[in-house]
């Protein structure tokens, strides 16, 4: 009898007492996964069952099988189960989930799984986002848009997202307790379009004053984001103290040891010296308050010198800074792990020599730091730092800078790099992969390819992968569509060099002038633009079959946009030659054609919702509670994607240039027209072109545009495929002809139009 009672008590204890927390987490994960499935597959979600793999010892893993007439998805957490769903949709249903149009053409009864599938990930961490993604892409997102993105993260296996929004409210409470007034903090916090740069310690106050309503609402939104991410089993990375303090800090604390650092042309900011007794105290206070507000998963980000020169290259100073920064986390959270962006080791390579890097890294215990090799697909740092001298590190892809929506990608490197590194004998503590793009929501094929590494340890056969991708994206095996994608694979997505930062930037978006190379101009140095023409033709040839497909509509607009942008570059080159020959008739011909291309690009882009300036501006203004706030947000939104900084201009102008409907004709065309008119007038007068004079006139006009309040459409107008087809008929022969005698401005090689 006693034995039976003991066994019953033991069973009760095991079932109800020990695993309560785990059961609660599993229950929450299953609930959110069911909700995700219902959002994504409203007509099929009842055919899918989900379960937690309770006894998994294989890291992150999932299983897929048919049980009766149901599809059973199992995983060790919500992310794994969501990845199982995505894997099933891709491999069994040949469906596609994308930022730019889903293809979910599914039969009434979901197809069965022929044989049970089990996959595990060789990567502990799958990281996502960049500080500045919160500006270039996410500045105006509401919960509805964030919910879609978190679903995307889970489906693509992301388990380590950077979640740094909402920190201004935390800093506000910390600095108020230290005696700072709201007025003193107004000059510290930056506007919504520049917050990431403020959080990284690069600038103070630009784009403000930040309204209290914005600060409060971002806290509410961030709580929702974190709750959902954690429900899926993600481990969000939260911010920590970098040493960056308000500009009045020395006045408030006269004995404080602060140093000045400067980023580009912005005013210097104050960095608290790690030797100062307040350094660890402020960091501890911040983490304490942040944990009360948002909880913690013990992962923290801090990058004191991300794009600025440290005050000293003395290893002792760097070691002390690093040790104190980590201690400011550990003082609040003994389990703290510092997740560091390794960008500075590339960006300021001449400063960060082995002695300086080791001093910074070795000051922190190995298990309490993870380094993001931020731009591994182009400029890896791990292979010249002995795999970060023993620290865990991640293979990351930047891909995009500033949100430029040109066609670009490094498919061969992305398909092979992670797996090759995984098997490299000197890989050190290589523990994951990540997306560190400055902007998202475009070029979905590149991000799909990278994240397809998540559940495999071997390289990807690129030809096979592209063929499968084309089939999934269009729900078609049309051979012409496949040929188009293989052309893209070899051209715009085939670059493997290390001199191109995010692809070419068209002259259509460039600050007007004669130069074809400059800070924000890089005209197609890595592929022959004539080679895109067959892809353009092949893709449009299948429009009758695919014109209702969302992904096809986006791809047709995007490819046509790129072909026309390339054509504008060639027209500009001819204009420059005509100018050098003082042939005004030819100058007029090419400048008129150049402006006409911009108009046609604008009309094309206006047919698709993903290429509208109006959407960006109106989503910014919707956050305002009064006209003053709406004006501030619109100014932020306009300035970021054009001048970036201010009227006088810097090398940042046009950094975040977008080929969007509204911008093309109302911004880029107008300033080019001013330039062409000025040059024509000077030649007619027999006068020299004064670059300084015309640049000042254009800067004045740009600054006026930043302040304007004119509205642009939020909804597309016209049919995307019909418009693209019409432009093909109008332009194809002219473009093919102009490339026959074209010369690559970088290599000097003669280009030739390909045979069709």
Helices and strands as residue ranges (DSSP letters): H 2-12, I 13-18, H 20-40, G 45-47, E 48-52, E 61-67, E 70-75, H 78-91, E 117-120, E 125-128, H 133-136, H 143-155, E 160-161, H 167-177, H 182-186, H 195-199, H 212-231, E 238-239, E 244-245, H 249-252, E 258-261, E 269-272, H 278-294, E 299-301, H 315-330, E 337-341, H 343-347, H 354-362, G 366-368, E 369-373, H 376-379, G 382-384, H 386-389, E 392-397, H 411-422, E 430-435, H 444-451, H 462-474, H 479-490, G 507-509, E 517-518, E 521-522, G 529-532, H 533-541, H 543-546, H 550-580, H 584-605, G 609-611, H 613-621, H 627-640, H 663-663, I 664-668, H 669-685, H 691-707, H 720-739
